[in-house]
Amino acid sequence: MISNCAHLVRLRYFVVVGLLGVTSWSMATAQEPDAIVRVEEDWELVLGNPDPSVDAPQITCTMSPTSTTSALHAAFELNHRSQPSFTAGGIQVQVWRGENLLSTRTSTRTAELATSGETVTWTQTMDLEGSYIAFELKDGASSTWGSFGRYGYLRTYATTSLTNLNGYHPDVSVANSGIGFAGNRVTSLILKEVRLITASGETLRDTTPRVVH
């Protein structure tokens, strides 16, 4: 994992290098970018043969404003909801500070994945809003749940002392995401694209696919 200082001076090549298909965080420039204030991750899940009789598979993706999930981070659960107790199916967004649960948002779409070969796509975001970070799952699409994550319903907040999101790295998301149960029933789980939005409104895009499963 690169240091926060090194991360600051490398982001200017983010969009160019991502489009070229090489390691987007590995090139450096002496010019520092604006503070990152929003992060967007586009995810794609392709099912093999799900089994609703045992709530299989169960997927969790994470997102953190720093290089660790031992501090503030979000967990995005699909096809299960673990808080306050386990419930099969549906979608839940959780915000944690280390091992302490701060808040949750649960979708009204509570069906269990049941369609072989189904593709599920969604975007998970992180916004710095003053002394708060907002985590959200949005723009979801699937056969089972239809359109989900609309109108800010899967959006929740936590307080923060951070003044930017420059400590974010997609490798942290990838390393802490996966199929918690019945991975054999999933064809693929991929972080397809990452976008960083700066305080000046510039969008830095990385289209390098990152395979989790």
N, C-alpha and C positions, 0 to 999 in steps of 0.2 A: 504494500500500500504506500502510495506516495505521501509526502508530508503536505500539510495544508499550504505552506509557503510555495512549495514546488507546484502544487495544484493550481495556485493563482496564476502563475506565469505560463501555464501550459494551455489554458482554456481557449486562447485566441485561435488555436489551430483545430479546435474541436469540430467545427462544421466541415472544414476542408478535408481533414484527415479521415473523418467518419465517412465521407462520400467516396474517398479513395479506397476504403476498405482495409486500412491498416490500423494499428493500435492508436486510438485517438488521444489517449492521455500520455503518450510517450514522447511527444515532440514539444520543444520549449521555445518561448520567445520572451524577450526582455520587457515587452509591453504588457502591463497588467490590465485585465478587463474590469468592467464594472462589477459590483457585487451581484451575485446570483440571488434572485428573490423568488424564483419559481422553478420547480423541476417537474417534468412530465415523462412518464415511462409508459410505452405501449407494449402490452403483453398479448401473447397468443397461446392458447391451450388447445391441443388437438387430442381428442379422446380416442381410445381404442374401443374396448367393450366395457362400459361402466356397468355396475351391478347395484341398482337401488335397494336391493334387499339387505345389503350390508353397508349402504352409504359409501360406496366405492366408485371413484377415488376421492380423496380429500386433499385439497391444494391450499398451500399458504405461501403468499408472497410478502416480502417485507420491504421497507423503505426507511432510510435514516438520513438525517441532515449531517451526520458526522461519519467517521470511519469505523463506528462500532454500533452494535445493537444493545450494548450494556447501559446506554443512556436513553435519550428520547428516540423512539422509533414507532412505526406503525406496522401492523400485521393485517393483511387482507386475506380473509378466509373464504374459500369457495367450496360449495357442496357440503359445508358443515359450519356450525356456529358453536364455539367452545365456551362462550361466556354468556351468562354466569354459570351455566352448566351445558354439557354437550347436547346439541340438537342436530339431527340429520338434515341435510339439504340447505339450500339458500346461500346467502352471502352476508358476511359481517366484516366491518372495519373496526379495528381495535387500536388504541394508542396506549403505549407503554412508556414508562420511565424505568429502565432496567427491568426488574421483576414486578414492578407496581403498575397495575392496570389503572389508567386515568379516565378513559371514556370508551364507549362503543357506539356504533351505529349499525343497525340491522335492516337488511332489505325486506320489503314485504313479499318479495319473490322467494318462496320457501320450497319450491319443488326440488327433487333430487335428480341429478344428471342420470339420463337413462338411454340416450340415443347414441348408438355406435357410430364412430367416425365424426361426431359433432365437433365443430370448431367454436371456441368461445374466445372473444376478444374484449379487451377493456383497457382503459388508461387509468393509472394511479398517479396522483399529483401531490405535491408538497409546496405550500405557499407560505412565505414569510409575510405576516401582516402585523407590523408593529412589534408588540411583545408576545405575539402568538404565532404558532405554526399551525396551518390548516392542512389536514390530510384528507384526501378524497379519492373514492373510486367512482369513475364516471365513464360515459360513452360505451357502456357494455352492450354486447350483442351475442345472442346465442339462440339455439332452437328451444332449449329448455326454459329459459327465463325471458326470452324476447329481448327488448331493449331494457337495460337496467342501469342504475346509477345516474338517473336524470334529476334535474331540478335541485341539485345540491343535497339530496336526501342522504347520500352516503358520505357526508362530509362532517368531520369533527375536529376539535381544536385542543391545543395544549399550550401552556405558557412556555416561554423560552427567553434566555438571555442572549441568544445568538443575534448578530447584526447582519448576517448573510448566510447563504447556504453553500458557500464555496467548499466546505468540507465534504459535501456529497461526492460519492463515487459509485457508479453502477456495479462495480465488483462486489460491493457490500450487499446490494440487493440480491445479486445472483447467488452469492455464497450462503445467504440466509433464507433462500426461497426453495420450494420443492414440493414433492408429493409426500405428504406425511403418512399416507396409508394407500395401499394398492397401486403402487407405481407401475405395476405390470399392466394396468388398465389405461395407461396414458401413452399415447404415441409421442407427444412432444410438449414441452413447456419452454417458451422462448421469450426473452426480452428483445423485442423487435427494433425499438427505436427509443432514444433518449433525447429530450430537448431541455436545454437550460435557457431561462429567460433572465436577462440582466435588468438592473434598475433603470437603464436607459431604454429598455424595450427591445434590445437586440436578442434574437433567437439563435442559439448555438445548437446544431443538430448533429447527432451521431446515429447513423443507420446501420452500424455494425450489429448483426444478430448475435445475441449472447444466449447460448443454449444452457438451460438449467437441467432439462431432462430429455 
